[in-house]
Amino acid sequence: MERLASLYEVSPESILVGRGSDEAIDLLVRGFCRAGQDSVVICPPTFGMYSVAARIQGADVLTVPLRADAGFALDEQAVLDQCKRNVKLVFPLLPQQSHREPAERRLGARPDTRAGSRAVVVVDEAYIEFSSAQSLARRITEFPHLAILRTLSKAYALAGARCGTLIADPEVISLLRKVIPPYAIAQLSMEAVLKALEPAQISVSNERLHTIQSERQRLLAALPTCSNITRVCQVRPNFVLAEFADAPLALARSAERAC
């Protein structure tokens, strides 16, 4: 735990380590949502586990779709409008780029406090290492209703180890520690995590991230020259979204190259 706290630059009292981000999402829903009474807000297209965990718990799922006409940007006002008294969790898709300050300031505080909402804003930073943005983790003291999801599955290539971290106010972490099942991380997973977080291995991971970022920029420069591509949308940390005039043709050509 101390190694992960150091990596994310937060205190150990502010982190909960579990079986990937999926368990953290499940714990948040079980900890804050009453079955048949409370709701969560999601912004599709987005990670499917938010709604899966909510429906398992019996919580209602309210959707605020991303604005496809604006490069799948977050509709901030629509999210705030959905935050009524029974909304307990909000899963916004904040851009993990350096220009996300306006969104974080509006969604980091309690959404719609005039309506009495006490929603926790859950920001998923699974891919933040691939971007130039600063994590919001260091701002949980400023925004106590903010929770951050981090994982070693992506940038550190440890998906099989199933090690995710929830970063939140110590009171939130204390609550969820009462809910999490025992033996969250297996011994072999702990050994893999400790090895991956050694200084020399972190340097290797950072070099690989730099290569991926460089290749992403090369791809972005090349895509607009392809006759089959009609639009290249806003870049998410490790993804490039493009629209094709003939998507099945692009899929077939990709499959040919993969063989």
Order of alpha helices (4+ residues) and beta strands (2+ residues): alpha-beta-alpha-beta-alpha-beta-alpha-beta-alpha-beta-beta-beta-alpha-alpha-alpha-beta-beta-alpha
